[in-house]
Amino acid sequence: MYFTDRGIEELTERRGDEQVSIDWLAERLRDFVDQNPEFETPIERFATYLARLDDEDDE
């Protein structure tokens, strides 16, 4: 398990039964970057990764 998996595990445990919209997720990511501008690049990469997941299936 990677160190970062702890946060992912906590997210699953605390909010795993919830359903959220992409708009809600995008707003939370914007809020996070506003509060933590040093993470702008990783969040941008993560958002791009999520946006393009279907593109990988088409190849």
N, CA, C and O atoms as a GROMACS GRO file, in nm:
protein
  236
    1MET      N    1   0.086  -0.118   0.000
    1MET     CA    2   0.000   0.000   0.000
    1MET      C    3   0.090   0.124   0.000
    1MET      O    4   0.185   0.134   0.078
    2TYR      N    5   0.058   0.215  -0.088
    2TYR     CA    6   0.129   0.342  -0.091
    2TYR      C    7   0.081   0.430   0.024
    2TYR      O    8  -0.031   0.415   0.073
    3PHE      N    9   0.168   0.523   0.066
    3PHE     CA   10   0.131   0.617   0.172
    3PHE      C   11   0.003   0.691   0.135
    3PHE      O   12  -0.083   0.713   0.221
    4THR      N   13  -0.011   0.730   0.007
    4THR     CA   14  -0.128   0.807  -0.036
    4THR      C   15  -0.256   0.726  -0.031
    4THR      O   16  -0.365   0.782  -0.032
    5ASP      N   17  -0.244   0.594  -0.026
    5ASP     CA   18  -0.364   0.510  -0.020
    5ASP      C   19  -0.443   0.533   0.108
    5ASP      O   20  -0.563   0.505   0.112
    6ARG      N   21  -0.379   0.584   0.212
    6ARG     CA   22  -0.451   0.609   0.337
    6ARG      C   23  -0.564   0.708   0.316
    6ARG      O   24  -0.675   0.690   0.366
    7GLY      N   25  -0.536   0.815   0.240
    7GLY     CA   26  -0.640   0.913   0.212
    7GLY      C   27  -0.750   0.855   0.126
    7GLY      O   28  -0.868   0.885   0.145
    8ILE      N   29  -0.713   0.771   0.030
    8ILE     CA   30  -0.812   0.706  -0.056
    8ILE      C   31  -0.898   0.612   0.026
    8ILE      O   32  -1.020   0.607   0.009
    9GLU      N   33  -0.835   0.538   0.116
    9GLU     CA   34  -0.911   0.448   0.204
    9GLU      C   35  -1.007   0.526   0.293
    9GLU      O   36  -1.122   0.486   0.312
   10GLU      N   37  -0.961   0.638   0.348
   10GLU     CA   38  -1.048   0.719   0.432
   10GLU      C   39  -1.166   0.772   0.352
   10GLU      O   40  -1.279   0.773   0.400
   11LEU      N   41  -1.140   0.816   0.230
   11LEU     CA   42  -1.247   0.865   0.144
   11LEU      C   43  -1.351   0.756   0.121
   11LEU      O   44  -1.471   0.781   0.130
   12THR      N   45  -1.305   0.636   0.092
   12THR     CA   46  -1.397   0.524   0.069
   12THR      C   47  -1.478   0.492   0.194
   12THR      O   48  -1.599   0.470   0.186
   13GLU      N   49  -1.410   0.488   0.308
   13GLU     CA   50  -1.479   0.455   0.432
   13GLU      C   51  -1.582   0.561   0.471
   13GLU      O   52  -1.693   0.528   0.513
   14ARG      N   53  -1.545   0.689   0.456
   14ARG     CA   54  -1.634   0.796   0.501
   14ARG      C   55  -1.744   0.829   0.401
   14ARG      O   56  -1.856   0.864   0.441
   15ARG      N   57  -1.714   0.819   0.272
   15ARG     CA   58  -1.809   0.869   0.173
   15ARG      C   59  -1.841   0.768   0.064
   15ARG      O   60  -1.899   0.803  -0.038
   16GLY      N   61  -1.803   0.643   0.087
   16GLY     CA   62  -1.816   0.540  -0.015
   16GLY      C   63  -1.958   0.510  -0.061
   16GLY      O   64  -1.978   0.459  -0.171
   17ASP      N   65  -2.057   0.541   0.021
   17ASP     CA   66  -2.196   0.514  -0.016
   17ASP      C   67  -2.261   0.630  -0.090
   17ASP      O   68  -2.373   0.618  -0.140
   18GLU      N   69  -2.190   0.744  -0.099
   18GLU     CA   70  -2.247   0.863  -0.164
   18GLU      C   71  -2.230   0.857  -0.315
   18GLU      O   72  -2.140   0.791  -0.367
   19GLN      N   73  -2.318   0.927  -0.384
   19GLN     CA   74  -2.304   0.950  -0.527
   19GLN      C   75  -2.288   1.100  -0.546
   19GLN      O   76  -2.361   1.179  -0.486
   20VAL      N   77  -2.193   1.138  -0.631
   20VAL     CA   78  -2.168   1.280  -0.656
   20VAL      C   79  -2.164   1.304  -0.806
   20VAL      O   80  -2.140   1.213  -0.885
   21SER      N   81  -2.189   1.428  -0.842
   21SER     CA   82  -2.183   1.465  -0.983
   21SER      C   83  -2.041   1.509  -1.019
   21SER      O   84  -1.961   1.542  -0.932
   22ILE      N   85  -2.012   1.509  -1.146
   22ILE     CA   86  -1.884   1.560  -1.193
   22ILE      C   87  -1.873   1.709  -1.160
   22ILE      O   88  -1.765   1.757  -1.126
   23ASP      N   89  -1.983   1.782  -1.170
   23ASP     CA   90  -1.981   1.924  -1.134
   23ASP      C   91  -1.941   1.943  -0.988
   23ASP      O   92  -1.863   2.033  -0.956
   24TRP      N   93  -1.994   1.860  -0.899
   24TRP     CA   94  -1.960   1.869  -0.758
   24TRP      C   95  -1.812   1.841  -0.738
   24TRP      O   96  -1.743   1.914  -0.666
   25LEU      N   97  -1.761   1.735  -0.803
   25LEU     CA   98  -1.620   1.699  -0.792
   25LEU      C   99  -1.531   1.811  -0.846
   25LEU      O  100  -1.431   1.846  -0.784
   26ALA      N  101  -1.566   1.867  -0.960
   26ALA     CA  102  -1.488   1.975  -1.019
   26ALA      C  103  -1.482   2.096  -0.924
   26ALA      O  104  -1.377   2.158  -0.910
   27GLU      N  105  -1.593   2.127  -0.860
   27GLU     CA  106  -1.594   2.240  -0.767
   27GLU      C  107  -1.506   2.212  -0.645
   27GLU      O  108  -1.436   2.302  -0.599
   28ARG      N  109  -1.508   2.089  -0.593
   28ARG     CA  110  -1.422   2.053  -0.480
   28ARG      C  111  -1.273   2.061  -0.520
   28ARG      O  112  -1.190   2.104  -0.441
   29LEU      N  113  -1.241   2.019  -0.643
   29LEU     CA  114  -1.103   2.028  -0.691
   29LEU      C  115  -1.060   2.173  -0.703
   29LEU      O  116  -0.948   2.208  -0.667
   30ARG      N  117  -1.150   2.259  -0.754
   30ARG     CA  118  -1.118   2.403  -0.761
   30ARG      C  119  -1.095   2.461  -0.623
   30ARG      O  120  -1.001   2.537  -0.602
   31ASP      N  121  -1.182   2.425  -0.528
   31ASP     CA  122  -1.166   2.472  -0.390
   31ASP      C  123  -1.030   2.429  -0.334
   31ASP      O  124  -0.960   2.507  -0.270
   32PHE      N  125  -0.995   2.303  -0.358
   32PHE     CA  126  -0.869   2.251  -0.307
   32PHE      C  127  -0.751   2.329  -0.364
   32PHE      O  128  -0.659   2.365  -0.291
   33VAL      N  129  -0.752   2.354  -0.495
   33VAL     CA  130  -0.642   2.427  -0.558
   33VAL      C  131  -0.638   2.571  -0.509
   33VAL      O  132  -0.530   2.627  -0.490
   34ASP      N  133  -0.754   2.632  -0.487
   34ASP     CA  134  -0.756   2.768  -0.432
   34ASP      C  135  -0.689   2.773  -0.295
   34ASP      O  136  -0.618   2.869  -0.263
   35GLN      N  137  -0.711   2.670  -0.215
   35GLN     CA  138  -0.653   2.665  -0.081
   35GLN      C  139  -0.509   2.614  -0.080
   35GLN      O  140  -0.433   2.640   0.013
   36ASN      N  141  -0.472   2.540  -0.185
   36ASN     CA  142  -0.340   2.476  -0.193
   36ASN      C  143  -0.282   2.493  -0.333
   36ASN      O  144  -0.271   2.395  -0.406
   37PRO      N  145  -0.246   2.614  -0.372
   37PRO     CA  146  -0.203   2.639  -0.510
   37PRO      C  147  -0.081   2.558  -0.552
   37PRO      O  148  -0.059   2.540  -0.672
   38GLU      N  149  -0.003   2.510  -0.458
   38GLU     CA  150   0.113   2.428  -0.493
   38GLU      C  151   0.074   2.294  -0.555
   38GLU      O  152   0.157   2.225  -0.614
   39PHE      N  153  -0.053   2.257  -0.541
   39PHE     CA  154  -0.102   2.132  -0.599
   39PHE      C  155  -0.175   2.152  -0.732
   39PHE      O  156  -0.240   2.059  -0.781
   40GLU      N  157  -0.165   2.269  -0.789
   40GLU     CA  158  -0.235   2.298  -0.915
   40GLU      C  159  -0.199   2.198  -1.025
   40GLU      O  160  -0.287   2.145  -1.091
   41THR      N  161  -0.071   2.172  -1.044
   41THR     CA  162  -0.028   2.082  -1.152
   41THR      C  163  -0.076   1.938  -1.130
   41THR      O  164  -0.132   1.880  -1.223
   42PRO      N  165  -0.058   1.879  -1.012
   42PRO     CA  166  -0.109   1.742  -0.995
   42PRO      C  167  -0.261   1.732  -1.009
   42PRO      O  168  -0.311   1.634  -1.064
   43ILE      N  169  -0.334   1.831  -0.959
   43ILE     CA  170  -0.480   1.828  -0.972
   43ILE      C  171  -0.520   1.842  -1.118
   43ILE      O  172  -0.613   1.775  -1.164
   44GLU      N  173  -0.451   1.928  -1.192
   44GLU     CA  174  -0.477   1.942  -1.336
   44GLU      C  175  -0.454   1.810  -1.408
   44GLU      O  176  -0.533   1.770  -1.492
   45ARG      N  177  -0.345   1.744  -1.374
   45ARG     CA  178  -0.314   1.614  -1.437
   45ARG      C  179  -0.419   1.510  -1.401
   45ARG      O  180  -0.460   1.431  -1.486
   46PHE      N  181  -0.461   1.508  -1.275
   46PHE     CA  182  -0.564   1.414  -1.231
   46PHE      C  183  -0.695   1.438  -1.304
   46PHE      O  184  -0.760   1.344  -1.350
   47ALA      N  185  -0.735   1.564  -1.314
   47ALA     CA  186  -0.860   1.599  -1.384
   47ALA      C  187  -0.852   1.559  -1.531
   47ALA      O  188  -0.948   1.507  -1.587
   48THR      N  189  -0.738   1.584  -1.593
   48THR     CA  190  -0.720   1.546  -1.733
   48THR      C  191  -0.726   1.394  -1.748
   48THR      O  192  -0.786   1.343  -1.842
   49TYR      N  193  -0.663   1.322  -1.656
   49TYR     CA  194  -0.668   1.176  -1.656
   49TYR      C  195  -0.813   1.127  -1.650
   49TYR      O  196  -0.854   1.042  -1.729
   50LEU      N  197  -0.891   1.182  -1.557
   50LEU     CA  198  -1.031   1.141  -1.545
   50LEU      C  199  -1.111   1.176  -1.670
   50LEU      O  200  -1.194   1.097  -1.715
   51ALA      N  201  -1.085   1.293  -1.725
   51ALA     CA  202  -1.159   1.338  -1.844
   51ALA      C  203  -1.134   1.248  -1.964
   51ALA      O  204  -1.221   1.232  -2.049
   52ARG      N  205  -1.014   1.189  -1.971
   52ARG     CA  206  -0.975   1.113  -2.090
   52ARG      C  207  -0.980   0.962  -2.072
   52ARG      O  208  -0.932   0.889  -2.159
   53LEU      N  209  -1.036   0.913  -1.964
   53LEU     CA  210  -1.041   0.768  -1.941
   53LEU      C  211  -1.106   0.692  -2.056
   53LEU      O  212  -1.057   0.586  -2.094
   54ASP      N  213  -1.212   0.744  -2.111
   54ASP     CA  214  -1.280   0.676  -2.221
   54ASP      C  215  -1.194   0.673  -2.346
   54ASP      O  216  -1.207   0.581  -2.427
   55ASP      N  217  -1.106   0.771  -2.364
   55ASP     CA  218  -1.018   0.772  -2.481
   55ASP      C  219  -0.928   0.651  -2.485
   55ASP      O  220  -0.900   0.599  -2.593
   56GLU      N  221  -0.881   0.604  -2.370
   56GLU     CA  222  -0.795   0.486  -2.363
   56GLU      C  223  -0.869   0.362  -2.408
   56GLU      O  224  -0.809   0.274  -2.470
   57ASP      N  225  -0.999   0.354  -2.380
   57ASP     CA  226  -1.078   0.237  -2.420
   57ASP      C  227  -1.096   0.232  -2.571
   57ASP      O  228  -1.114   0.124  -2.627
   58ASP      N  229  -1.092   0.348  -2.637
   58ASP     CA  230  -1.115   0.354  -2.780
   58ASP      C  231  -0.993   0.312  -2.860
   58ASP      O  232  -1.004   0.285  -2.980
   59GLU      N  233  -0.876   0.308  -2.797
   59GLU     CA  234  -0.753   0.276  -2.870
   59GLU      C  235  -0.736   0.129  -2.891
   59GLU      O  236  -0.638   0.085  -2.951
   0.00000   0.00000   0.00000
